[in-house]
Amino acid sequence: MPLIALAVAALAIGFEQLIQWKYGPLGIIAFVALSVGLKAKNTTISGIGAVLLVMLLAQSG
């Protein structure tokens, strides 16, 4: 069980670093808003984070 939790944490940190490297501070803010909203079951915050991430992805592509 601790090995699975460690692997998930490492993947989350790696994904966060990838977002920050590619999309800058706004990408981190969007990712944090999405993850906090999902964890708190707040659809407004998670929706804002998701929209920001989609806008960043659409802008770069």
C-alpha distances in whole Angstrom, upper triangle without the diagonal:
4,5,5,6,9,10,11,12,14,16,17,19,20,21,23,25,26,27,29,30,32,33,33,33,33,31,28,30,29,26,25,27,26,22,23,25,23,20,24,25,28,30,32,30,28,31,33,30,30,34,34,31,33,36,35,34,38,39,38,39
4,5,5,6,9,10,10,12,14,15,16,18,20,21,22,24,26,27,28,30,31,31,31,32,29,26,28,28,25,24,26,25,21,23,25,23,20,23,25,28,30,32,30,28,31,32,29,29,33,33,30,33,36,34,33,37,38,37,38
4,5,5,6,9,10,10,12,14,15,16,18,20,21,22,24,26,27,29,30,30,30,31,28,26,28,28,24,24,27,25,22,24,26,24,22,25,26,29,31,33,30,28,31,32,29,29,33,32,30,32,35,33,32,36,37,35,36
4,5,5,6,9,10,11,12,14,15,16,18,20,21,23,24,26,27,28,29,29,29,26,24,26,26,22,22,24,22,19,21,23,21,19,22,23,26,28,30,28,25,28,30,26,26,30,30,27,29,32,31,29,33,35,33,34
4,5,5,6,9,10,11,12,14,15,16,18,20,21,23,24,26,27,27,26,27,24,22,24,23,20,19,22,20,17,18,21,18,16,20,21,24,25,28,25,23,26,27,24,24,28,28,25,28,31,29,28,32,34,32,33
4,5,5,6,9,10,11,12,14,15,16,18,20,21,22,24,25,25,25,26,24,21,23,24,20,19,22,21,18,20,22,20,18,22,24,26,28,29,27,24,28,28,25,25,29,28,26,28,31,29,28,32,33,31,33
4,5,5,6,9,10,10,12,14,15,16,18,20,21,22,24,24,25,26,23,21,23,23,19,19,22,21,18,20,22,20,19,22,24,26,27,29,26,24,27,28,24,24,28,27,24,26,29,27,26,30,31,29,30
4,5,5,6,9,10,10,12,14,15,16,18,20,21,22,23,23,23,20,18,20,20,16,16,19,17,14,16,19,16,15,19,20,22,23,25,23,20,23,24,21,21,24,24,21,23,26,25,24,27,29,27,28
4,5,5,6,9,10,10,12,14,15,16,18,20,21,21,20,21,19,16,18,19,15,14,18,16,13,15,18,16,15,18,20,22,23,25,22,20,23,23,20,21,24,23,21,23,26,24,24,27,28,27,28
4,5,5,6,9,10,11,12,14,15,16,18,20,20,20,21,18,16,19,19,16,16,19,18,15,18,21,19,18,22,23,25,26,27,24,22,25,25,21,22,25,24,21,24,26,24,23,27,28,26,27
4,5,5,6,8,10,10,12,14,15,16,18,19,19,20,17,15,18,18,14,15,18,16,14,17,19,17,17,21,22,23,24,25,23,20,22,23,19,19,22,21,18,21,23,21,20,24,25,23,24
4,5,5,6,9,10,11,12,14,15,16,17,16,17,14,12,15,14,11,11,14,13,10,13,16,14,14,17,19,20,21,22,19,17,19,20,16,16,20,18,16,19,21,19,19,22,23,22,23
4,5,5,6,9,10,11,12,14,15,15,15,16,14,11,14,15,11,12,15,15,12,15,18,17,16,19,21,22,23,24,21,19,21,21,17,18,21,19,17,20,22,19,19,23,24,22,24
4,5,5,6,9,10,10,12,14,14,15,17,14,12,16,16,12,14,17,16,15,17,20,19,19,22,24,25,25,26,23,20,23,22,18,19,21,20,17,19,21,18,18,22,22,20,22
4,5,5,6,9,10,11,12,13,14,15,11,10,13,13,10,12,15,13,12,15,17,16,17,20,21,22,22,23,20,17,19,19,15,15,18,16,13,16,18,15,15,18,19,17,19
4,5,5,6,9,10,10,10,11,12,9,7,10,10,7,9,12,12,11,13,16,16,16,19,20,21,21,21,18,16,18,17,13,14,17,15,12,15,17,14,15,18,19,17,19
4,5,5,6,9,10,10,11,13,10,8,12,13,11,12,15,15,15,17,20,19,20,23,24,24,24,24,21,19,21,20,17,17,19,17,14,17,19,15,16,19,19,17,19
4,5,5,6,8,9,11,13,10,10,13,13,11,13,16,16,15,18,20,20,21,24,25,25,25,25,22,20,21,20,16,16,18,16,13,15,17,13,13,17,17,14,16
4,6,5,6,7,9,9,6,6,10,10,8,11,13,13,13,16,18,18,19,22,22,22,22,21,18,17,18,16,13,13,15,12,9,12,13,10,10,14,14,12,14
4,6,5,5,6,8,6,6,9,10,9,11,14,14,15,17,19,20,21,23,24,23,23,23,19,18,19,18,14,15,17,13,12,15,15,12,13,16,15,14,17
4,6,6,9,11,9,9,13,14,13,15,18,18,18,20,22,23,24,26,28,27,27,26,23,22,23,21,17,18,19,16,14,16,16,13,13,17,15,13,16
4,6,10,10,8,10,13,13,12,15,17,17,18,21,22,23,24,27,27,27,26,25,22,21,21,19,16,16,17,14,12,14,13,10,10,13,12,9,12
4,7,7,5,8,10,10,10,13,15,15,17,19,20,21,23,24,25,24,23,22,19,18,18,16,13,14,14,11,9,11,11,7,8,11,10,9,12
4,6,5,7,9,10,11,13,15,16,17,19,20,22,23,25,26,24,24,23,20,19,20,17,14,16,16,12,11,14,13,10,12,15,13,12,15
4,5,5,6,9,10,11,12,14,15,16,18,20,21,22,24,22,22,20,17,17,18,15,13,15,15,12,12,15,14,11,14,17,15,15,18
4,5,5,6,9,10,10,12,14,15,16,18,20,21,22,20,19,18,15,15,15,12,10,12,12,8,9,12,11,8,12,14,13,13,16
4,5,5,6,9,10,10,12,14,15,16,18,20,21,19,19,18,15,14,14,12,9,10,11,8,6,10,10,7,9,12,12,12,15
4,5,5,6,8,10,10,12,14,15,16,18,19,18,18,17,14,13,15,13,10,12,13,10,9,13,13,11,13,16,16,15,18
4,6,5,6,9,10,10,12,14,15,16,18,16,16,15,11,11,13,10,8,11,12,9,9,13,13,11,14,17,16,17,20
4,5,5,6,9,10,10,12,14,15,16,14,14,13,9,9,10,7,4,7,8,6,6,9,10,9,11,14,14,15,17
4,5,5,6,8,10,11,12,14,15,14,14,14,11,9,11,10,6,8,10,9,7,11,12,11,12,15,16,16,18
4,5,5,6,8,10,10,12,14,13,14,13,10,9,12,10,7,10,13,11,10,14,15,14,16,19,19,20,22
4,6,5,6,8,10,10,12,10,10,10,6,6,8,7,5,8,10,9,10,13,14,14,16,18,19,20,22
4,6,5,6,9,10,10,9,9,9,7,4,7,7,4,6,9,9,9,11,13,14,15,17,18,19,21
4,5,5,6,9,10,10,11,12,9,7,10,11,8,9,13,13,12,14,17,16,17,20,21,22,23
4,5,5,6,8,8,10,11,7,7,11,11,9,11,14,14,14,17,19,19,20,23,24,24,26
4,6,5,6,5,6,7,5,4,8,9,8,10,12,13,14,16,18,18,20,22,23,24,26
4,5,5,6,7,10,8,6,9,11,10,10,14,15,14,16,19,19,20,22,24,25,26
4,5,8,10,12,10,9,13,14,13,14,17,18,17,19,22,22,23,25,27,28,29
4,5,9,10,9,9,12,14,13,15,18,18,19,21,23,23,24,27,28,29,31
4,6,9,9,8,11,13,13,14,16,18,18,20,22,23,24,26,28,29,30
4,6,6,6,8,10,11,12,14,16,17,18,20,22,23,24,26,28,29
4,6,5,6,8,10,10,12,14,15,16,18,20,21,22,24,26,26
4,6,5,6,9,10,11,12,14,15,16,18,20,21,22,25,26
4,5,5,6,9,10,11,12,14,15,17,18,20,21,23,25
4,5,5,6,9,10,11,12,14,15,16,18,20,21,23
4,5,5,6,9,10,10,12,14,15,16,18,20,21
4,5,5,6,9,10,11,12,14,15,16,19,20
4,6,5,6,9,10,11,12,14,15,17,19
4,5,5,6,9,10,11,12,14,16,17
4,5,5,6,9,10,10,12,14,15
4,5,5,6,9,10,10,13,14
4,5,5,6,9,10,11,12
4,5,5,6,8,10,11
4,5,5,6,9,10
4,5,5,6,9
4,5,5,6
4,6,5
4,6
4
